[in-house]
């Protein structure tokens, strides 16, 4: 890496950290973010007591910004891929996305049925997976077009992730061959989640006693995972947008 590139990266990091810290300061104090080069300049207290509180709030924000910033960088990485998907869906439109999904999954089902001689169960599995992917992708595009950061993060991202997570689980319900690939890994993941994430206040024991890990339960599990993963992805990308806007 050249010295010029290294300096550019360091300058970018400093800019991001300064902008985040100014955002933190603006939670309480006015005219903090991007105000240094303006006519009025950055606001500062005019009494010693207020200045002490000002500097105390600044000191509290420094480690918080340091903890959050790695997630901003992660969000910036994800944002690159999200931009590509968002750009493609915008060009295609809702009808285009639905038709493309139907075309792709229909072609896969046709190849499986007539090219690979899949049995009826395997063919139905592909059709069911395609239906789930198409509906999820359509909902993701619909909620994205509704607009608003909250709607996009709360609904568009989860359904977008669902379009990826859920089809294999649905297909496994109809095809033993696919189930042999999907179910063991799903079972191991479910066991880990139960006893490492959900083992709070007896919740894991309640789930084990009242629900069987078989059949449709795996579909519910993967849908349950897709939603928080979608929220996390949306939050990370939103953080990246807030610190360094797309423009």
C-alpha positions as CSV (number, residue, x, y, z in Angstrom):
1,X,0.0,0.0,0.0
2,X,1.4,3.4,-1.0
3,X,2.0,6.2,1.5
4,X,-0.6,8.2,-0.2
5,X,-3.3,5.5,0.3
6,X,-2.3,5.1,3.9
7,X,-2.6,8.8,4.5
8,X,-6.0,8.8,2.8
9,X,-7.2,5.9,5.0
10,X,-5.9,7.6,8.2
11,X,-7.6,10.9,7.1
12,X,-10.9,9.1,6.5
13,X,-10.7,7.4,9.9
14,X,-10.0,10.7,11.6
15,X,-12.9,12.3,9.8
16,X,-15.3,9.5,10.8
17,X,-14.3,9.6,14.4
18,X,-14.5,13.4,14.6
19,X,-18.0,13.3,13.0
20,X,-19.2,10.6,15.4
21,X,-17.9,12.5,18.4
22,X,-19.5,15.7,17.2
23,X,-22.8,13.8,16.8
24,X,-22.4,12.6,20.4
25,X,-21.8,16.2,21.6
26,X,-24.9,17.4,19.7
27,X,-27.1,15.1,21.8
28,X,-26.9,17.8,24.5
29,X,-25.2,20.8,23.0
30,X,-26.1,22.9,19.9
31,X,-24.1,23.6,16.8
32,X,-21.5,20.8,17.2
33,X,-21.5,18.7,14.0
34,X,-19.7,20.1,11.0
35,X,-19.8,23.6,12.6
36,X,-16.1,24.3,13.0
37,X,-15.7,25.8,9.6
38,X,-19.0,27.8,9.6
39,X,-19.3,31.5,10.2
40,X,-20.5,31.1,13.8
41,X,-18.2,28.2,14.5
42,X,-18.7,25.4,17.0
43,X,-20.7,26.4,20.1
44,X,-18.8,26.3,23.5
45,X,-20.0,27.2,27.0
46,X,-19.0,30.6,28.3
47,X,-18.8,29.8,32.0
48,X,-16.2,27.6,33.8
49,X,-18.8,25.3,35.3
50,X,-20.6,24.8,32.0
51,X,-17.2,24.2,30.4
52,X,-16.4,21.5,32.9
53,X,-19.7,19.7,32.1
54,X,-19.0,20.2,28.4
55,X,-15.6,18.5,28.7
56,X,-16.9,15.8,30.9
57,X,-19.6,14.9,28.3
58,X,-16.9,15.0,25.6
59,X,-14.7,12.6,27.7
60,X,-17.6,10.2,28.2
61,X,-18.3,10.1,24.5
62,X,-14.8,9.2,23.4
63,X,-14.8,5.6,24.5
64,X,-18.4,5.1,23.4
65,X,-17.4,6.3,19.9
66,X,-14.4,4.0,20.0
67,X,-16.6,1.0,20.7
68,X,-19.2,1.9,18.1
69,X,-16.9,2.7,15.3
70,X,-15.9,-0.9,14.3
71,X,-19.6,-1.5,13.7
72,X,-19.7,1.6,11.5
73,X,-16.8,0.1,9.4
74,X,-18.7,-3.2,9.2
75,X,-21.8,-1.4,8.1
76,X,-19.8,0.4,5.4
77,X,-18.7,-3.0,4.1
78,X,-22.2,-4.3,4.0
79,X,-23.5,-1.1,2.4
80,X,-21.5,-1.8,-0.7
81,X,-23.4,-5.0,-1.4
82,X,-26.7,-3.6,-0.3
83,X,-26.3,-0.7,-2.7
84,X,-25.9,-3.1,-5.6
85,X,-29.0,-5.1,-4.6
86,X,-30.9,-1.8,-4.0
87,X,-29.8,-0.4,-7.4
88,X,-30.8,-3.6,-9.2
89,X,-34.2,-3.8,-7.5
90,X,-34.9,-0.1,-8.3
91,X,-34.1,-0.6,-12.0
92,X,-36.3,-3.7,-12.1
93,X,-39.2,-2.4,-10.0
94,X,-41.5,-4.6,-8.0
95,X,-42.9,-6.4,-11.0
96,X,-39.5,-7.0,-12.4
97,X,-38.2,-8.5,-9.2
98,X,-41.1,-10.8,-8.9
99,X,-40.8,-11.9,-12.6
100,X,-37.1,-12.5,-12.2
101,X,-37.5,-14.6,-9.1
102,X,-40.3,-16.6,-10.8
103,X,-38.1,-17.1,-13.8
104,X,-35.0,-18.2,-11.9
105,X,-36.8,-20.5,-9.5
106,X,-39.0,-21.8,-12.3
107,X,-35.9,-22.6,-14.4
108,X,-34.3,-24.4,-11.4
109,X,-37.5,-26.4,-10.9
110,X,-37.7,-27.3,-14.6
111,X,-34.0,-28.4,-14.7
112,X,-34.5,-30.4,-11.6
113,X,-37.6,-32.1,-12.9
114,X,-36.6,-32.8,-16.5
115,X,-32.9,-32.5,-16.5
116,X,-32.0,-34.2,-13.2
117,X,-35.1,-36.4,-13.0
118,X,-36.0,-35.3,-9.6
119,X,-38.9,-37.1,-7.9
120,X,-42.1,-35.4,-7.1
121,X,-41.0,-34.4,-3.6
122,X,-37.8,-32.7,-4.8
123,X,-39.7,-30.8,-7.5
124,X,-42.3,-29.6,-5.0
125,X,-39.5,-28.6,-2.7
126,X,-38.0,-26.3,-5.4
127,X,-41.4,-24.8,-6.2
128,X,-42.1,-24.2,-2.5
129,X,-38.7,-22.6,-2.0
130,X,-39.2,-20.4,-5.0
131,X,-42.6,-19.3,-3.8
132,X,-41.1,-18.3,-0.4
133,X,-38.2,-16.5,-2.0
134,X,-40.5,-14.6,-4.4
135,X,-42.9,-13.5,-1.8
136,X,-40.1,-12.4,0.6
137,X,-38.3,-10.5,-2.2
138,X,-41.5,-8.8,-3.2
139,X,-42.2,-7.7,0.4
140,X,-38.7,-6.4,0.8
141,X,-39.0,-4.3,-2.4
142,X,-42.4,-3.1,-1.3
143,X,-41.3,-1.9,2.1
144,X,-38.2,-0.4,0.7
145,X,-40.3,1.7,-1.7
146,X,-42.6,2.8,1.1
147,X,-39.5,4.7,2.3
148,X,-38.4,5.9,5.6
149,X,-35.4,4.6,7.6
150,X,-37.5,2.9,10.2
151,X,-39.7,1.0,7.8
152,X,-36.7,0.0,5.7
153,X,-34.7,-1.3,8.7
154,X,-37.7,-2.9,10.5
155,X,-39.3,-4.6,7.5
156,X,-37.4,-4.4,4.2
157,X,-34.1,-5.8,5.5
158,X,-35.7,-8.7,7.4
159,X,-37.7,-9.8,4.3
160,X,-34.7,-9.4,2.1
161,X,-32.7,-11.8,4.4
162,X,-35.7,-14.1,4.6
163,X,-35.6,-14.5,0.9
164,X,-32.1,-16.0,1.4
165,X,-32.5,-17.9,4.7
166,X,-36.0,-19.5,4.3
167,X,-36.1,-21.3,0.9
168,X,-33.6,-24.1,1.9
169,X,-35.6,-24.8,5.1
170,X,-38.9,-24.9,3.2
171,X,-37.4,-27.1,0.5
172,X,-36.2,-29.5,3.2
173,X,-39.8,-30.2,4.2
174,X,-40.5,-31.8,0.9
175,X,-37.2,-33.4,-0.1
176,X,-35.4,-36.0,2.0
177,X,-32.2,-35.3,0.0
178,X,-32.3,-31.6,0.8
179,X,-33.3,-32.3,4.4
180,X,-30.2,-34.4,4.8
181,X,-28.2,-31.3,4.0
182,X,-30.2,-28.7,5.8
183,X,-31.6,-30.4,8.9
184,X,-28.3,-31.6,10.7
185,X,-26.8,-28.1,10.5
186,X,-30.1,-26.5,11.6
187,X,-30.3,-28.9,14.5
188,X,-26.8,-28.1,15.7
189,X,-27.5,-24.4,15.3
190,X,-30.8,-24.7,17.2
191,X,-29.0,-26.6,20.0
192,X,-26.3,-23.9,20.3
193,X,-28.9,-21.1,20.3
194,X,-31.0,-22.8,23.0
195,X,-28.2,-23.3,25.4
196,X,-26.0,-20.3,24.7
197,X,-28.4,-17.5,23.7
198,X,-31.9,-18.4,24.9
199,X,-30.8,-20.0,28.2
200,X,-32.2,-17.1,30.2
201,X,-34.9,-17.5,32.9
202,X,-35.7,-21.1,31.9
203,X,-36.6,-20.1,28.4
204,X,-34.5,-22.9,26.8
205,X,-36.1,-25.6,29.0
206,X,-39.6,-24.3,28.2
207,X,-38.9,-24.4,24.4
208,X,-37.4,-27.9,24.7
209,X,-40.4,-29.2,26.7
210,X,-43.1,-27.6,24.5
211,X,-41.7,-27.7,21.0
212,X,-40.2,-30.4,18.8
213,X,-37.2,-29.6,16.6
214,X,-38.7,-31.2,13.4
215,X,-40.6,-30.3,10.3
216,X,-42.1,-26.8,10.3
217,X,-40.2,-25.9,13.5
218,X,-37.0,-25.5,11.4
219,X,-38.8,-23.1,9.0
220,X,-39.9,-21.0,12.0
221,X,-36.4,-21.1,13.4
222,X,-34.8,-19.8,10.2
223,X,-37.5,-17.1,9.9
224,X,-36.8,-16.2,13.5
225,X,-33.1,-15.8,12.7
226,X,-33.7,-13.9,9.4
227,X,-35.6,-11.1,11.2
228,X,-32.9,-10.1,13.8
229,X,-30.2,-10.6,11.2
230,X,-32.0,-8.3,8.9
231,X,-32.4,-5.8,11.7
232,X,-28.7,-6.0,12.5
233,X,-27.8,-5.5,8.9
234,X,-30.1,-2.6,8.6
235,X,-28.7,-0.9,11.8
236,X,-25.1,-1.4,10.6
237,X,-25.8,0.1,7.2
238,X,-27.7,3.0,8.9
239,X,-24.8,3.7,11.2
240,X,-22.5,3.9,8.1
241,X,-24.9,6.2,6.4
242,X,-25.1,8.5,9.4
243,X,-21.4,8.7,9.9
244,X,-20.5,9.0,6.2
245,X,-23.5,9.7,4.0
246,X,-23.7,8.1,0.6
247,X,-23.1,11.4,-1.1
